[in-house]
């Protein structure tokens, strides 16, 4: 009879949810392009920049179990405020390889699109700052991105798109 409490304790341990395990295995620049249009065209005098930042996130399952690749794609275009002439264009794809375990399937997509980019974004921010500075401009420090809001907006956009496609 003493064995039953031990066995039930083992079953309870197995039944208890395991904590989420996440590890960043690698981070890398997948693709990058910087064009100093200002230097090529030779715009002179004082110019005030107007900066447009576009960010997209892409996630993929890797062939190895529990591994995922998440890519932050940033396109940064700086134009002059007065004439709208381009000053520089920076396109960068910054990726991370993540090992994620013990996460329910319904929570995996939001986790990959919110938490994983949040982990690697500070490194992308540093790259953008360094490249713009090394390209002859003041360092551009990107504002913090609310990946939760980005994710929610994308979900709402997709729902609205599906509703438009439904026949009446």
C-alpha positions in Angstrom: 0.0 0.0 0.0 2.9 2.3 0.5 3.7 2.2 -3.2 0.4 3.8 -4.3 1.2 7.3 -2.9 4.5 7.3 -4.7 3.0 6.2 -8.0 0.2 8.8 -7.7 2.9 11.5 -6.9 4.7 10.5 -10.2 1.5 10.7 -12.2 0.8 14.2 -10.7 4.3 15.3 -11.7 3.8 14.0 -15.2 0.3 15.6 -15.4 1.5 19.0 -14.1 2.2 21.5 -16.9 5.9 21.9 -17.6 7.3 25.5 -17.7 8.0 27.0 -21.1 11.6 26.5 -22.1 13.0 29.1 -24.5 16.6 29.6 -25.6 18.1 31.9 -28.2 20.5 29.6 -30.1 21.7 32.1 -32.7 21.3 35.7 -33.9 22.4 37.0 -37.3 22.0 39.5 -40.1 20.4 37.6 -42.9 20.4 40.5 -45.4 21.4 44.2 -45.2 21.6 47.0 -47.7 22.5 50.7 -47.0 22.3 53.4 -49.6 23.6 56.8 -48.9 21.6 58.7 -51.5 22.5 62.1 -50.1 26.2 61.5 -50.9 25.4 60.2 -54.4 23.2 63.2 -55.3 25.1 65.8 -53.4 22.3 67.7 -51.7 23.9 70.7 -50.0 23.0 72.8 -47.0 21.1 72.1 -43.9 18.4 69.4 -44.3 15.8 68.2 -41.9 15.1 64.5 -42.2 11.8 62.8 -42.2 12.2 59.1 -41.3 9.8 56.3 -42.2 10.3 53.0 -40.5 8.5 49.8 -41.6 8.8 46.6 -39.7 7.6 43.1 -40.6 8.1 39.8 -38.8 8.4 36.4 -40.3 8.6 33.1 -38.4 9.3 29.5 -39.6 9.6 26.1 -38.2 13.1 24.6 -38.7 13.7 20.9 -39.5 15.1 20.3 -36.0 12.4 19.6 -33.4 11.4 22.6 -31.2 13.5 25.0 -33.3 12.1 28.1 -35.0 13.6 31.0 -37.0 12.2 34.5 -36.5 13.2 37.3 -38.8 12.6 41.0 -38.2 12.5 42.9 -41.5 13.1 46.6 -41.2 13.0 49.2 -44.0 14.1 52.7 -43.0 13.8 55.5 -45.5 15.0 59.0 -44.7 13.8 61.9 -46.9 14.2 65.7 -46.6 11.2 67.4 -45.0 11.1 70.2 -47.5 11.4 68.5 -50.9 10.9 64.9 -50.0 14.2 63.9 -51.6 15.6 60.6 -50.3 18.7 60.8 -48.1 19.3 57.2 -47.2 17.7 53.8 -47.4 18.5 51.0 -45.0 17.0 47.5 -45.4 17.9 44.9 -42.9 16.7 41.4 -42.1 17.8 40.3 -38.6 17.1 36.8 -37.5 17.2 34.6 -34.5 17.0 30.8 -34.0 15.0 29.8 -31.0 14.5 26.6 -29.2 11.0 26.6 -27.7 9.5 23.7 -25.7 6.4 23.0 -23.5 4.2 25.6 -25.2 0.7 24.7 -26.3 0.2 24.8 -30.0 -2.4 27.6 -29.8 0.1 29.8 -28.0 3.1 29.1 -30.2 2.4 31.6 -33.1 1.8 34.6 -30.8 4.9 33.6 -28.8 7.0 33.5 -31.9 5.7 36.8 -33.2 5.8 38.7 -29.9 8.3 37.3 -27.5 11.0 36.2 -29.9 11.3 39.5 -31.7 11.3 41.3 -28.4 14.4 39.3 -27.4 16.4 40.2 -30.5 15.1 43.7 -31.2 17.8 45.5 -29.1 20.5 44.0 -31.2 18.7 45.1 -34.4 18.4 48.6 -32.9 22.2 48.7 -32.3 22.9 47.6 -35.9 20.7 50.3 -37.3 22.4 52.9 -35.1 25.9 51.8 -36.1 25.1 51.6 -39.8 23.5 55.0 -40.0 26.4 56.5 -38.0 29.0 54.7 -40.2 27.1 55.8 -43.3 27.7 59.5 -42.5 24.5 60.4 -40.6 23.7 60.9 -36.9 23.0 57.5 -35.3 19.4 56.5 -35.7 18.0 55.1 -32.4 14.8 53.2 -33.2 12.0 53.6 -30.7 10.9 50.5 -28.8 8.4 48.5 -30.8 5.2 47.1 -29.2 5.2 43.7 -30.8 2.0 42.8 -29.0 0.2 45.7 -30.7 1.8 44.8 -34.1 0.5 41.2 -33.7 -3.0 42.3 -32.7 -3.2 44.7 -35.7 -2.1 41.9 -38.0 -4.7 39.5 -36.6 -7.4 42.2 -37.0 -6.3 42.9 -40.5 -6.5 39.2 -41.5 -9.9 38.8 -39.9 -11.2 41.9 -41.8 -9.7 40.5 -45.0 -11.4 37.1 -44.5 -14.8 38.9 -43.9 -14.5 40.8 -47.1 -13.8 37.6 -49.0 -16.9 35.8 -47.7 -19.8 35.7 -50.2 -23.0 37.4 -48.9 
